């Protein structure tokens, strides 16, 4: 299992494939570390499609608690 942080300026539900994995942030606004299966995984966010890219395929490895992998989405206009 890989450990991943999904970065986006606001709290959003994270989908890997078509399955929800929980939110990217907790109630205090801090990033949450998600446990994701190893291998090529496709990430997207729930809610408004006001971000880029709309999805990302990422090779998930065994990121650690100290150094989780990061998947970054940016707010679009």
C-alpha positions in Angstrom: 0.0 0.0 0.0 1.2 3.4 -0.9 0.7 6.5 1.2 -0.5 9.5 -0.8 -1.4 13.2 0.0 -3.7 14.8 -2.6 -3.0 18.5 -2.6 -5.8 21.0 -3.5 -6.5 24.3 -1.7 -9.9 23.2 -0.4 -11.4 20.0 1.1 -12.5 17.6 -1.7 -13.4 13.9 -1.9 -10.7 11.9 -3.6 -11.5 9.2 -6.1 -9.1 6.5 -7.3 -10.6 4.8 -10.3 -14.3 5.1 -9.5 -14.0 4.5 -5.8 -14.1 7.2 -3.1 -11.1 7.2 -0.8 -12.2 9.9 1.6 -11.3 13.6 1.7 -7.9 15.2 1.0 -8.1 17.4 4.2 -9.5 17.0 7.7 -11.8 19.5 9.5 -8.8 21.6 10.6 -7.7 21.9 6.9 -4.7 19.7 7.3 -3.8 17.2 4.6 -4.7 13.6 5.2 -2.5 10.6 4.2 -4.5 8.2 2.1 -3.6 4.5 1.8 -3.8 3.6 -1.9 -3.0 0.3 -3.6 0.4 0.1 -5.4 0.5 0.3 -9.2 -0.8 2.8 -11.8 -3.8 4.6 -10.2 -6.0 7.3 -11.7 -6.9 10.2 -9.3 -9.6 12.8 -9.6 -11.5 15.1 -7.2 -15.2 15.3 -6.4 -17.2 18.4 -6.5 -16.9 21.3 -9.0 -14.6 20.7 -12.0 -12.7 23.9 -11.2 -9.3 22.2 -11.1 -6.6 21.0 -13.4 -5.8 18.4 -14.5 -9.2 16.8 -14.3 -7.5 13.4 -13.6 -4.0 12.1 -13.1 -2.6 8.7 -13.6 0.2 8.1 -11.1 2.5 5.1 -10.4 1.8 4.6 -6.6 4.7 3.1 -4.7 5.4 2.6 -1.1 5.5 6.2 0.1 6.2 6.5 3.9 4.3 8.3 6.6 7.3 10.7 6.7 7.5 11.1 2.9 4.2 10.3 1.3 3.8 10.6 -2.4 2.0 13.8 -3.5 -0.6 14.2 -6.2 -1.2 17.9 -6.9 -4.3 19.5 -8.4 -4.5 23.3 -9.2 -7.5 25.5 -9.1 -8.6 26.6 -12.5 -10.4 29.8 -13.5 
